[in-house]
Amino acid sequence: MLNTADQPNPTLQQDNNTILSVSNLSVSFPSEEADVFAVNHLSFSLKKGEVLGLVGESGCGKTTLGRII
């Protein structure tokens, strides 16, 4: 479940060089007990010429974020 509406919306600085802006992104998957968040409250912006690297433990949401974007 993709959910960005229920959370506060932080303001990210944007200008003409911003090529990607993500604001307060949350992605959850249903389970028997409760929703499990793969990504929770993620915000960032990427400007032209910048490089973004995702690093983290197995199962922390890197692939989920890449697929959503």
LUMTI-24215 format. One record per residue: chain; x, y, z of N, C-alpha, C, O in turn. Coordinates in steps of 0.05 Angstrom, whole numbers. Example, Ala and Ser with C-alpha at 12.3 -4.5 7.8 and 13.67 -1.06 7.14 Angstrom:
REM residues 2
A,264,-114,156,246,-90,156,264,-66,156,285,-66,169
A,257,-45,142,273,-21,143,258,1,157,268,23,161
END
This chain:
REM residues 69
A,17,-23,0,0,0,0,18,25,0,35,28,17
A,14,42,-19,29,67,-21,12,89,-7,-11,92,-13
A,25,103,12,10,122,27,27,147,31,48,146,45
A,18,169,19,32,195,24,13,215,36,22,237,45
A,-13,210,36,-32,230,44,-36,233,74,-43,255,83
A,-31,212,89,-37,213,118,-15,226,135,-19,230,159
A,8,232,123,30,241,138,35,271,133,27,281,112
A,49,284,152,56,312,147,74,314,122,89,296,116
A,72,336,108,87,340,83,110,359,88,106,383,87
A,135,348,92,157,367,95,163,381,69,159,371,47
A,173,406,72,179,422,48,208,416,40,227,419,56
A,212,408,15,238,404,4,245,427,-14,228,436,-30
A,269,437,-13,277,458,-31,278,448,-59,290,427,-65
A,265,462,-77,265,454,-105,273,478,-121,266,501,-115
A,287,473,-143,293,494,-162,293,481,-189,285,458,-193
A,302,496,-209,302,485,-237,320,461,-240,317,447,-260
A,339,457,-222,357,434,-225,347,409,-212,360,388,-214
A,324,410,-198,313,386,-185,301,368,-206,284,376,-221
A,311,342,-206,300,323,-226,283,302,-213,267,289,-226
A,285,299,-186,268,280,-172,263,291,-144,282,299,-130
A,239,291,-135,232,300,-108,212,280,-97,191,275,-108
A,219,268,-74,202,249,-60,196,262,-33,214,270,-18
A,170,263,-26,163,276,-1,145,257,16,123,251,9
A,156,249,39,142,233,59,129,208,47,106,203,52
A,145,192,33,135,168,21,135,145,41,154,141,56
A,113,131,42,110,107,58,98,84,41,80,89,25
A,109,60,44,100,37,29,97,15,50,116,8,64
A,73,3,51,69,-19,70,57,-43,56,45,-41,35
A,61,-66,68,50,-91,59,33,-103,81,41,-103,104
A,10,-114,74,-7,-126,94,5,-152,105,17,-168,90
A,1,-157,130,8,-183,142,-15,-191,161,-34,-176,164
A,-14,-215,172,-35,-224,189,-39,-207,214,-62,-204,223
A,-18,-197,225,-20,-182,250,-23,-152,245,-40,-139,258
A,-8,-140,227,-9,-111,222,6,-105,197,21,-122,187
A,2,-82,185,17,-74,162,47,-72,169,54,-63,191
A,63,-81,150,92,-80,153,102,-58,134,98,-60,110
A,116,-38,145,126,-17,128,154,-24,117,173,-29,132
A,156,-24,90,181,-28,77,196,-1,75,220,0,76
A,180,20,71,191,48,70,172,64,87,147,62,84
A,183,82,104,166,97,122,176,125,125,198,130,135
A,160,144,115,166,173,118,192,181,105,208,195,117
A,197,173,81,222,179,66,218,204,50,199,207,35
A,237,223,52,236,247,36,265,253,27,284,251,42
A,267,261,2,293,270,-9,288,284,-36,267,281,-48
A,308,299,-45,307,310,-71,334,305,-84,355,304,-71
A,334,303,-110,358,297,-126,360,318,-148,341,322,-163
A,383,331,-149,387,352,-169,404,341,-192,418,322,-190
A,401,355,-214,416,347,-238,446,346,-231,457,365,-219
A,459,324,-239,487,320,-234,494,307,-207,517,298,-203
A,474,304,-190,479,290,-164,475,260,-168,462,251,-186
A,487,245,-150,485,216,-150,474,208,-122,483,218,-102
A,455,190,-122,444,180,-98,450,150,-95,445,135,-114
A,461,142,-72,466,114,-67,449,105,-44,446,119,-24
A,437,81,-47,421,69,-26,437,46,-14,445,28,-28
A,441,47,13,456,27,27,440,19,51,428,36,65
A,438,-7,56,424,-16,80,424,-47,81,432,-61,63
A,414,-56,104,412,-84,109,392,-98,90,375,-84,78
A,394,-123,87,375,-139,72,347,-135,83,343,-137,107
A,328,-130,66,300,-127,75,293,-99,85,271,-96,97
A,310,-79,81,304,-53,93,288,-35,74,281,-13,82
A,283,-43,49,266,-28,32,279,-15,8,267,0,-7
A,304,-22,2,319,-10,-20,305,-18,-47,300,0,-63
A,299,-43,-51,287,-51,-76,259,-40,-79,250,-32,-100
A,244,-40,-57,217,-28,-57,217,1,-66,201,9,-82
A,236,16,-55,238,44,-63,245,47,-92,233,63,-106
A,264,31,-102,271,32,-130,247,25,-148,244,38,-169
A,231,6,-141,208,-2,-157,187,19,-157,173,24,-177
A,183,33,-135,163,54,-133,170,78,-150,153,89,-164
A,196,85,-149,205,108,-165,205,100,-194,212,117,-211
END
